[in-house]
Amino acid sequence: MKILQKVAKEVQEATKVRLHGRNVERLLSAVLVTGDFWKIVDLSDLPVPAASEIVKRLVSEGILFIDDQENIRLTQKGVDLVNELGISPAQDYTCGACEGRGYPFYADKELYRTFVELAKDRPKAIRDYDQGSVTPETTVSRVLFLDSRGDLRGKDIIVMGAEDDLTGLAVALTRKARRVLVIDIDKRLIDFDNRIFKELGIDNAEAMVWDLRNPFPDDILGQFEVFITDPPETFAAFRAFIGRGIATLKEEGCAGYFGLTLRDSSIFRWKEFQEILINEYCVVITDIVQDFNHYMNWDYHPETRAAQIAPVKKNPTDIWYRSAWYRIETLPGFKRWNDPISDEVFYLDEEGSTT
Ligand code: SPD
């Protein structure tokens, strides 16, 4: 068996994260441009447990080594291997202006400035609910994306379980939606939003504490044209956040927006998520913008499994955790899923590690 496939197979057996040989190739392409483990994870688009185990295997195969500064480097054997296999350094032509999103945050400078000013006092991301806030540039770009797709002006919008990103606040600040309902399990975020709504006289927005493991009451089901959320990547959370998000939508042609990452789930799991969306919920995926969402590093990182299984002790110093921004649209016959969640695997499973 070829070396890349052999390593992928061994890592899959050890971590239970599904992989193929090209995943190992992409990791080697990343090592050709950076020695920083967290940047390698980012460039490889791999769940941390898989990237970590690939590095460890390649070290034991004598292909990689870790230097005194905890940088991951190719050995001479590794250099010979990448040359023999024709593996090239990872390339990046991402647009520096819009940061690759296609919707530049500075297109609405007033919204951006107001949001940045207000977000200065935001509650800190905490581990309990897998929090990790996206950059203000990401949040504002989400709003511009909505507006560009006809999903903002005059619309009833629900933002669910993602207010660590303050997207509900940013949507409300535009004063373009008809109604904004923000729900989150974290009372600190709800109080933060409600205080600002009151101070700024935004009377079409409200925030309310809700645990998405519980089914929605009738006065939330089928009431909105747009939902926005950002779930952890377990199956239970996918249903609680996105299944329930779809259940809030009024009719066919309504839209849902959410982030899905490859840092806490594999591409194989994405396929399963997409099958649930298309076959079970009867919605269509209209957009996937890879690496749209950039997450600021969270203070609790050293306590996470990701930090413990990493091949280096060094913490991330730059943005490395990104997710794709999905847009879906309901089709005739779409399903409103609203079952209770009893699954204990809500925030973490074998593919996830950053909670
Ligand atoms: N625990 C790290 C921060 C993760 C924030 N949530 C990202 C969810 C992506 N769907």
Boltz pocket constraint, residues with backbone or C-beta under 6 A from the ligand:
constraints:
  - pocket:
      binder: B
      contacts: [[A, 130], [A, 131], [A, 132], [A, 133], [A, 230], [A, 231], [A, 232], [A, 233], [A, 259], [A, 260], [A, 261], [A, 295], [A, 298], [A, 323], [A, 354], [A, 355]]
      max_distance: 6.0
